[in-house]
Amino acid sequence: MSSTTKCHTLRAVCAALTMAAALTSCSTANTPSVGGGKQVLTVATNGGSALKAVLAGFEKQNPGIKVVVKDYPQNYREIIGPQLAGGNAPDVIQVPPGGGNNVSAKLAGTRGYYTDLSDTAWAQRVPDSAREQLSTDDGRLVAVPMTLSSIGGIYNQGAMDALKLRVPQTWSEVLKLCKDARSAGKTAYGLGLSDTWTTQMVPYALTASLVYGPEPDFVDHQLEGEATFADSAWSTAMDQYLQMDRAGCFNKSPNGTPYSQVQDAIRAGDTLATVSVAAETGNIAATGPKDLNLTYAAFPATDDPEQTYLPTSVGPAYGINAKSSQRSTAQKLLSYLASPKTQVEHAKQYGDAAAMTGDLPQVTQVAAVVQKFTDVNRTTTWPDRLWPSTTTQPALFDGIQGLFSKQDSVPDVLTDMDDAFDQN
């Protein structure tokens, strides 16, 4: 059995066990609950610490409502998907943008699992890019966006300064940083591939500049049969990923390294950086030393900084379970989440740029980077948000692990991704 087949088998077994547990657990989403004389509103999240931080304000404004957060940071899709289908999901759902998985806005929204929010008072303030990712194909808005997420390099600036190293602005500078870090006994970029979601970070960062920036309609061309992963600059991006490995950019045994170990190494300054979602600046800093200074920057793929694009996406977004009996109460929560004050506070806690700030300023470094690339029109959308098949992203996950275990080649991985894409 190949490593890829093993990954698929393990994924299927784990998903089956998780789904079974989810389906046998009873939800109160369709029966209004009262706790301590208060109405209980349930919210499903995929890592919900930032949401929890702003809920106190909502409960203060609505003393008769108690919000209960059900957080599933490891197996969110496997749990919430069956619950939505079975009609026993929580009242409010964290909705992944786009159409890349079974609970995403486009797929689950089209199946009628989410309430249409198009006529809400805040809907007209949703940015066009966010609206596109959070709407069904027939135009029904199904969630309120909380942040505009992005992917880039996260650097321990103090450790960089101590070694007199600079944040790279070109691909050649990336490789130089790896060499200089190695000479100093440090790891340049931490890579924790045993947490499979991290496998996509470097490819998404590179293909923003190599594929989707130069060719914004690349996915449309794929759908029309005029483009493939295998015959595109995706091949260049994958080769560069492996070039980083050969250059000693990463820690030893990435496939066997948990992402939490990467976080700890950055906090300690043993690892200088990682390529990840911008919100990780907040997560890494949260339990780091008080003097930890992190820098966030776009990750270059070429030697021309003017050709660097920032891959972006809607971050956490919240919709309403269409089968909830507490939709009016849920609407109150979403209106609160859509307010500029809540948006800015949530983004601060999350470590990202807020999606709908109104006239309120954002002063974080992450927000400044996003604004810089937005102003010069050099942002792209994370590719999985546009993929029509739910199997394309898992094919990428498995393929990257196959590359780093030397069980798969770049052509193998991209061919598997093409096959998965064509299953739409």
KANORWO-V702640 format. One record per pair of residues at least 4 apart in sequence whose C-alpha atoms are under 6 Angstrom apart, sorted by the first residue. I is the first residue (numbers start at 0). J is the second residue. If there is no record, write none. Layout:
i->[I | I]
j->[J | J]
This chain:
i->[3 | 6 | 10 | 14 | 14 | 18 | 18 | 18 | 21 | 26 | 28 | 28 | 28 | 28 | 28 | 29 | 29 | 32 | 32 | 33 | 33 | 33 | 37 | 37 | 37 | 38 | 38 | 39 | 39 | 39 | 40 | 41 | 41 | 41 | 41 | 41 | 42 | 42 | 42 | 42 | 42 | 42 | 43 | 43 | 43 | 43 | 43 | 44 | 44 | 45 | 45 | 45 | 45 | 46 | 49 | 49 | 49 | 58 | 71 | 75 | 76 | 80 | 81 | 82 | 82 | 82 | 83 | 90 | 90 | 91 | 91 | 91 | 92 | 92 | 92 | 93 | 93 | 94 | 94 | 94 | 94 | 95 | 96 | 96 | 96 | 96 | 97 | 97 | 97 | 97 | 97 | 97 | 98 | 98 | 98 | 98 | 99 | 99 | 99 | 99 | 100 | 102 | 103 | 104 | 104 | 105 | 105 | 107 | 108 | 108 | 108 | 109 | 112 | 113 | 113 | 113 | 113 | 114 | 114 | 115 | 115 | 115 | 116 | 116 | 117 | 117 | 117 | 129 | 130 | 133 | 133 | 134 | 134 | 134 | 134 | 135 | 141 | 142 | 142 | 142 | 143 | 143 | 144 | 145 | 145 | 145 | 145 | 145 | 146 | 146 | 146 | 146 | 146 | 147 | 147 | 147 | 147 | 147 | 147 | 148 | 148 | 148 | 148 | 149 | 149 | 149 | 149 | 150 | 150 | 150 | 150 | 151 | 151 | 151 | 151 | 151 | 152 | 152 | 152 | 152 | 152 | 153 | 153 | 153 | 153 | 154 | 154 | 154 | 154 | 155 | 155 | 156 | 156 | 156 | 156 | 158 | 159 | 160 | 167 | 167 | 168 | 169 | 169 | 169 | 169 | 170 | 170 | 170 | 170 | 176 | 177 | 177 | 180 | 180 | 180 | 181 | 185 | 185 | 186 | 186 | 187 | 187 | 187 | 187 | 188 | 188 | 188 | 188 | 189 | 189 | 189 | 189 | 190 | 191 | 191 | 191 | 191 | 192 | 192 | 192 | 192 | 193 | 193 | 193 | 193 | 194 | 195 | 198 | 199 | 200 | 202 | 205 | 205 | 206 | 207 | 207 | 207 | 207 | 208 | 208 | 208 | 209 | 210 | 210 | 211 | 220 | 220 | 221 | 221 | 221 | 228 | 228 | 229 | 229 | 243 | 244 | 244 | 262 | 264 | 264 | 265 | 265 | 266 | 277 | 278 | 278 | 278 | 279 | 280 | 281 | 281 | 297 | 299 | 308 | 308 | 309 | 310 | 310 | 310 | 310 | 311 | 311 | 311 | 312 | 312 | 336 | 339 | 339 | 341 | 342 | 343 | 345 | 346 | 346 | 346 | 346 | 352 | 370 | 372 | 387 | 388 | 388 | 390 | 391 | 391 | 391 | 394 | 394 | 398 | 401 | 401 | 401 | 402 | 402 | 407 | 410]
j->[397 | 10 | 14 | 18 | 77 | 22 | 77 | 78 | 78 | 87 | 87 | 88 | 89 | 90 | 323 | 323 | 324 | 38 | 39 | 37 | 38 | 39 | 63 | 64 | 65 | 64 | 65 | 64 | 65 | 66 | 66 | 66 | 67 | 68 | 89 | 90 | 68 | 69 | 89 | 90 | 91 | 92 | 69 | 70 | 89 | 92 | 93 | 70 | 93 | 70 | 71 | 72 | 75 | 72 | 345 | 348 | 349 | 62 | 75 | 79 | 80 | 102 | 85 | 86 | 87 | 88 | 88 | 320 | 323 | 318 | 319 | 320 | 317 | 318 | 319 | 316 | 317 | 103 | 104 | 316 | 317 | 103 | 103 | 104 | 132 | 133 | 103 | 104 | 105 | 132 | 384 | 385 | 103 | 105 | 106 | 384 | 383 | 384 | 386 | 389 | 389 | 107 | 107 | 108 | 133 | 109 | 135 | 112 | 112 | 113 | 135 | 135 | 321 | 141 | 319 | 320 | 321 | 319 | 321 | 139 | 140 | 141 | 140 | 141 | 122 | 139 | 140 | 313 | 134 | 140 | 142 | 138 | 139 | 140 | 141 | 139 | 318 | 316 | 317 | 318 | 316 | 317 | 316 | 315 | 316 | 342 | 353 | 354 | 313 | 314 | 352 | 353 | 354 | 312 | 313 | 314 | 352 | 353 | 354 | 311 | 312 | 313 | 314 | 276 | 277 | 310 | 311 | 275 | 276 | 277 | 310 | 274 | 275 | 296 | 297 | 298 | 273 | 274 | 295 | 296 | 298 | 272 | 273 | 294 | 295 | 271 | 272 | 293 | 294 | 271 | 293 | 160 | 292 | 293 | 294 | 268 | 164 | 164 | 172 | 173 | 304 | 299 | 301 | 302 | 304 | 299 | 300 | 301 | 302 | 180 | 187 | 248 | 185 | 186 | 187 | 185 | 269 | 270 | 250 | 270 | 248 | 270 | 271 | 272 | 248 | 249 | 272 | 273 | 249 | 250 | 261 | 273 | 253 | 253 | 256 | 257 | 258 | 197 | 198 | 253 | 254 | 254 | 255 | 256 | 257 | 257 | 396 | 396 | 203 | 275 | 206 | 236 | 300 | 210 | 211 | 212 | 308 | 310 | 212 | 307 | 308 | 232 | 214 | 232 | 215 | 225 | 226 | 225 | 226 | 227 | 233 | 413 | 413 | 414 | 248 | 248 | 249 | 283 | 269 | 270 | 270 | 271 | 287 | 351 | 349 | 350 | 351 | 283 | 350 | 285 | 350 | 309 | 307 | 377 | 378 | 378 | 378 | 379 | 380 | 381 | 379 | 380 | 381 | 380 | 381 | 341 | 356 | 357 | 345 | 353 | 353 | 349 | 350 | 351 | 352 | 353 | 366 | 374 | 377 | 423 | 420 | 423 | 419 | 416 | 419 | 420 | 398 | 416 | 412 | 405 | 406 | 407 | 407 | 408 | 411 | 414]
